[in-house]
Amino acid sequence: LARCTLIAATAGLVADGAHPWAVLGTAAPALALDLVDGPVARRTRTATDFGARFDMEADAFLLLVLSVAAAPLLGPWTLAVGGMRYAFAAAARWAPWLSAPLPPGRARKVVAALQGVALLAALAPLTPVPVAAAAVAVALALLTWSFGRDVRWLHRTRNPAGTAPERVRT
């Protein structure tokens, strides 16, 4: 709940055109809390599928907000970082096999975390624009690789009818 409050505050600051330090001051703790919410839920035996999905959507929204904040500085291409999750969800409406659960994967989590770190670094006023652009470009390349890898796996494991397979056992 605290993390979602910070994400909402970050979105409000970005929408209001707040100074980058204010945006960083709310987004950085939200990103840091993402490191602990999963382990805490598992340790306290309160982890649920809903909680994992909610966490993923909160992460996606934070990345969207940060990419919107970076767009005036770096260009509209940064919106691809925040928009990729939503483009993937939209594609799943057309190709239902894309909505199948993915097996757990550490690489996916690392790439997702790097998106937030790269966008925060890019938004820091002390970061030179070429360095910020390079950081976000590398993050976008890694995100594209990660989504591409998942799409290939989902395509290979889809049902012959092209629909999503039964839930993957983990």
Secondary structure, 3 states (H helix, E strand, C coil): CHHHHHHHHHHHHHHCCCCHHHHHHHHHHHHHHHHHHHHHHHHCCCCCHHHHHHHHHHHHHHHHHHHHHHHHHHCHHHHHHHHHHHHHHHHHHHCHHHHCCCCCCHHHHHHHHHHHHHHHHHHCCCCCHHHHHHHHHHHHHHHHHHHHHHHHHHHHCCCCCCCCCCCCCC
